[in-house]
Amino acid sequence: MSRDAYHHFARTPEAGAPLVFTFHGTGGDEHQFTGLVQQILPAAGIVSPRGDVSEHGANRFFRRTGEGVYDMADLALRTKKMADFIRAHKTENPGTPIYGLGYSNGANILAAVLFEAPDLFDRAVLMHPLIPWTPAPNAALAGRKILITAGRRDPICPLPLTEKLAAYLEGEGASVDLALHDGGHEVRQPEIDAIAAFLADQG
């Protein structure tokens, strides 16, 4: 069944609060960002899947053949699986705002789902994404609120690719905020502050 396609943490949102899907980075698990969401949005529901691909024992959401080199056929299959999983949980929460937050590999699967099924999310946070391909045009991205966070010196996710992703999303009509810090692939406090402001914004 799609709603149980992944081992996951789930918490029901309180009335009027959003449901936040979180996606961990390589080697993380379903608990990596639950505390952060609870701190920012105490009333929010959470659905946090654990990646079902093992890379030398590290949890991931899709396969790769090297650093920054993705198995695109596998990514396509797992994007559909994740979209079905998200849609099943969204269907159980009619009328609830749906947010997404992903870091690194988690940001990449979240972005891939956004490219294919923008209707699933009202807003999304992509933390240190690496999208080394050009997504197809999708007018349904128009109006989606997206925050991208990254480090200017990130050796894993080069800044030009981050800026290219932001330009693509803006070109499709999404509302994009870009929050950069002067470090690398690590998450820094100003980044957390930007995420908190973005998720808590009622506008």
N, C-alpha and C positions, 0 to 999 in steps of 0.2 A: 504494500500500500504506500502511496507517495508520501503521506505525512510521516511515515516511519521508515523512509528510505535510508535515513542516516541515524546512527546513534546520536542523540542530541539532548541538550538541556532545554527545558521549556518552562515558562512561567506565564500565567494568564494576565493580561493587562487589566488594570482597574478601569472603571467606566470613564470614557472620554480620553484615556491615555493611549499612546501609540503602541504598536507591536514592533520591536526592534530585532532584526535578524543580525547576528554577529558571525563573522568568519575569521578564523584564526590564521596566523602565519604558519609557515613551514615549521613543523615540530611542536606546534601549539596543540591545544585541544579546545573542547567546547566551553571551558571555563575561562579562557584567556581574557575576554572582555566583558563578562557578565558583571563583575564588580564595578567597572567603569560606567556601564549603562545604569546600574542601580544607583550609582552616585549622582549621575547627571539627571536621570529621569526616574525617580523612586517609584512612581506609579506605573511605569511602562511594563508591558509584557516583553518577554525575551524568548526567542527561539535561536539556539546556537548549535548548529550541526558540527560534528567531528568529521574531518576529511577522511575519506575511505580509500585513499591511495597511500601506500607506504613507500617512502624513499629511504632505504637503509634504516628503517624503523621510525622515521619521522613522518607524522601525519601531513598529508597534502590533499588538495581537492582535484588535482589532475596531474598527469604524468608530464615529465620533461626529459629531454635527452641530454641536456647540459644547462649551465647557467644562462638563463634568458632564452633558451631554445626549447620551445614547447612542442609536444606531440599534439598537433592541431586536430587530428581525428579523435583522439581521446578527449581533448578539451570540448569538442562539439558534443560528444555523447554525454559528458558529465555536466555540461551547461544545461542540456535538456533535462537531465535527471534533477539537477538542483532547481531549475525553474518549476518543475512539477511539484517538488517538495515544498517550495515557497508558496506556490499557488494553493496547494492543499491546506496549508495553515492559514493563508489569507482568507480562504473560503469559510473557514471555521470562525473567523472574526470579522463579519460583515460590517462595513462602515468604519472600521478602525484604521487610522493612518498607519501606513507601513513604511518603516525606515530600515535601511541597511547600513552596516558598518563592517568593513573588512580591512585587514592589514596584510600587505605583501602578497603572498599567495592567495589569501582570503580576499584581498582587494581585487585580485585578478579574476577570480571566479565571480565575484559580485559584478565587476565591470562586464564580464562576458554575458551574464544574465541580463544586465541592463541593455546591452546592445541588441539582444534577441527579444526581450520581453519588458520594455520600459514601463508597461502598465502595472507591473508588480509592485513598484516602489513609488512613494511620494517624494522621498528624499534619500540620499545615499552619501556615505562618507567613504572615500577611497584613500586609504593611508598607504603611501609608498607603493602605488601600483606600477607594474611594468607591462605595457601593452605593446609588444614588438611587431604588431601587424596593423594594417589600416582597416578599421571596421567598415562594414557596408553602411550607406546612408539609411537613416531611420527617423522619419519625421515624427514618430511617436515619442521621441525623446524631448520634444518641445515642452517646456514648462516644468520639467523635472528639476528639482533642486539638488545640486551635487557639490560637495566639498571635496577637494583633492588636497591632501597634505603630503609634503615630501621634504627631503633634505637637499640643499643645493649641491652638496658634495657626496651624494649617495652613489657608491660604486656599483650597486646592484641595480638601481633604477636611475639611469642617467637623466639629468634635468631636461635635456632637449626632448626626450620621449614623454616626460611628464607634461611639458608645455604643449607638445603635439596632441596628447590626449585631451587636454583642456580645450585646445582650439577646435578639435573635432566635435566635442560635446557642445560647445558654444555655437558652432556652425550648424548643428542640428536643432538649435533653439533651446537647449537646456540653460538653466540659470546656474552658472559655475563660479564658485569661489576657490581661489588657490592660496593656500597657506604654506609658506616655505620657512624652514629654519636653516641655519648655517652649517648644520652637521650632516651626517650620513644617513644610514638606514635605521638608526635608532629613533624611538619616539621621545620627543622632548616636551617639556611642560607647556611652552607656548602653543604647541600643536594640540595638546589636550584641551587647553583653554579655548582654542578655535573650534574644536569639535563640540565642546560643551555649549558654546554660544550657538552654534549651528543647529544642534539637535533640540535645544530648549527654545529656540525662536518660534514664536507662534504665528509669525507673518507668512 
